[in-house]
Amino acid sequence: MARLNVNINQLELKNPVMTASGTFGYGLEFSDFIHLEDLGGIIVKGTTLHPREGNDYPRMVETASGMLNCVGLQNKGVDYFCKHIYKEISSIDTNMIVNVSGSSPEDYAECAARINELEKIPAIELNISCPNVKQGGMAFGVTCEGAASVVKAVRARYDKTLIVKLSPNVTSIADIARAVEAEGADSVSLINTLMGMAIDIEKRKPILSIATGGLSGPAVKPVALRMVWQVANAVKIPVVGLGGIMNAEDAIAFLMAGAAAIEIGTANFIDPTVTVKVINGINDWLDAHGCQDVHEIIGALNT
């Protein structure tokens, strides 16, 4: 077998395959299908400082080569996570990473600070694509200043590995990546969902309850690959790639584009064992091509 270990700053992954937040629950939901310990990491569903009910239904719809969702970060809040969920997942022998969202830099920082106290949570992923209530609903992640303000606030109160999840709904994702790197991000993950819409032409109404939602799945892969490649060439910190990864070949493409690790999201809804299949597929490809270490293909794209 090829060596699959990779590092995200001080965080060591046994292989480069992780799960994307919001598509894998807290990991336990998939324990009947795979050995969770086989994964490089599990990024659990979005967690906020206060409980959130999420958006009204319908909030998911299938589209051509993908899906739209507007779940709205439904969760019971960080205190519930710390008191109840943490003890259920802390014994899983892989990197358990919490996706953190908020409505202000202070909310993000407070939520991160509480998770910082949990010994078995070695990293967080900041979702900076949430509505910024102080800026008329604009997401933090669409401006360099907004993204930097969140990372700066969190970095002051969080001392473990900090991954920042970037929005693709921007003019220059490389500029955003450089802005969060400058404020102390240890890694960036991309892409988050693209903004999309579906319409019921008989009712003449949007299908989703809030009209628009996040597009994910194979439809977004070309955009995600392009952005991962651009960002990997713009920053010195590790890049985590995601967006439409359905199999090992997709994952390898992201690694070649410069990603040090990848996340699998929508594919989990189709095949709950896909993550392990991707791990095995990467290993098989490396063996077939005479590679002894996954680092031999990371950033190996010839352009």
Salt bridges, closest charged atoms under 4 A:
ASP79 OD1 - ARG114 NH1 2.83
GLU106 OE1 - LYS134 NZ 3.85
GLU110 OE2 - ARG114 NE 2.76
GLU110 OE1 - ARG157 NH1 2.85
ASP175 OD1 - ARG178 NH2 2.65
ASP186 OD2 - ARG155 NH1 3.00
ASP250 OD1 - LYS221 NZ 2.62
ASP271 OD2 - LYS277 NZ 2.76
ASP293 OD2 - ARG3 NH1 3.58
ASP293 OD1 - HIS295 ND1 2.77
